[in-house]
Amino acid sequence: MSVSNPSAATASQPKSQSPDSDIEQLVGLLGSLMPLLLHFQSQTQQQPHQFGNVMVPNPALDRQAAENLIGDMIAGSLRTLSAYLETNAGLHPGFESCVAMVSQAAQRFAARDYAQAFNLIWLTYRAIETIRAADPRIPPPRAAASDQTSSSIH
């Protein structure tokens, strides 16, 4: 499954997927993160005095960790997009559709339909980049995220 176009992967899926298949699909999307995770694991095993041996294989824990990671990623993206669109939706034409997609993504996230929430977030980022391509003066969404981070840290 290609991470480069998650909308194509989820668009072909039936809308009535079970939460288990959604989690499995998202775990598949995270497959490209495995080299990085393996690197962290090797560092952890080289430094057992700091973390202990927490990387004992356990499919139930791996699934829970993946679900928590996806939930955190989606929640962070929803916060970023919400702040970004709150600032920019009235200033730039075309962002109205993005507001609707983020609202739908939030609803899907609340329903624990992570695959559809992730797909809607991807489509929102894609729409924002399309709008920004026409007007490069429009800031990227990460500008809103950095504003949130700096205000919440201080």
N, C-alpha and C positions, 0 to 999 in steps of 0.2 A: 504494500500500500504506500502510495506516495504522499509525503508530508507537504510537498510543494503545492498540491491542489486538494486540500481536504474537502472543499465543496463538491468536487466531482465524486469523491468517495462516498460522502454522506448523501448526496443527491440521488444516487442510485439505490439507496437503502429504503425499505418501506418505512413509512412514518410510524407504524405501530411496533417498533422494536421494543424488546424487553430492556429493562435497565441493565441486566447482565450483559447483553450483547452491546449496549452502548459503552459500557466500561471496557469490554474487550476491544471494541473498535478504538477507543481512546488510548488504551494501552498499546495497541498497534501503532497509533500515530506517534507515540513516544519512543518507538523503537530506535529512531535515529539518535536519541539521547543516550542510548546504552554505552557507546564508547566513553562518553564523559562520565557516566555513572560508574563504569568499570575503573576508570582512572581514579575517581574518588575512593572507590572501594579498595584499590591497591594502596592508596595513601593511608587509609584507615588501618589496613592490616600491617603496614610498616610502622605505624605509630600506635600500638595497642595500649600503651600507657595513658593515652589521652582519651580514647573512646571505648576501650574494651572491645570485645569481639561481638559487635552488634550485627554483623553481616552473615549470620547463619541463615542458609536458604530456608524460606518459609513462604510457600505460595499464598497463604491467606494474608500474611503480613505484607507481602509484595503487592497484592491486589489492593489492600487498604491504603498502603502508601501511595500507590498510583492514583487511586480515587481521591485521596487528600491533595496530592500534587495538582491534579487536574482541577479540582474544586478551587484551590488557591489561585491557580493561573487564570481561570475563568473569572473569579471574583475580582482579581486585580485588573484584568482587562476591562471588565464592566465598570469599575471605578474610574479607570483612566478615560474610557470612552465617554462616560457620563459627564465627567468634568470638562473634557474637551468639547463636547457638543453643547454643553451649557454655555460655554464661553463663545463658541463659534457658530452655532446654528443660526442665529439671527443675522450674522454678518455675511454669510456666504450662501448663495443659492445652491440647492442640491443636498444640503445637510439634513433636510426634513426627513428624507427617506432613511438616512442613517439613524435618526432619532427613533424611528419606528422599528428598525432592525434591532437596535440596542434594547428597546423595550421588550421586544419578543424574546431576545436572548436572555434577558433577566427573568422572564416568565418561564422559559425552558430550564434555566438554571435552578429556579425555585422548585420546579417539578423534578429535579435531578435528572433531566434529560441532557446530560453533558455533551453528547455528540451534537445534538441540534444547537445547543447554546454555543458551542465552539464553532460550528459552521456559520452561524449568524454573526459571530464576532469576526470571523475571517472575512465574510462578505462585507461587513462594515468597514474594516480596514482597507479592503480592496476599493470600496466606493470612495473612501476618503482620499486614497492615493490617486484615484481617477480625477477627483475634483482638484486636488493639489497639483496635478500635472498640468491642468489648464491655468492655474494661478499659483506659481511657486512661492509667492509671498505668504500663503496660508501656512501656518506652522504645523509640524507633525504632531500626532497625538502624544508622543513621548514628552513634548513640551508641557502638556498638562500634568503628566505623571511626575515630572521633575518638580513642578510647582507644588504638587501635593506632598511630595517627599520632603522638600525643604521646609515646608510649613509644619509638617507633622513631627519633624525631628527637633525643631527648635522650640 
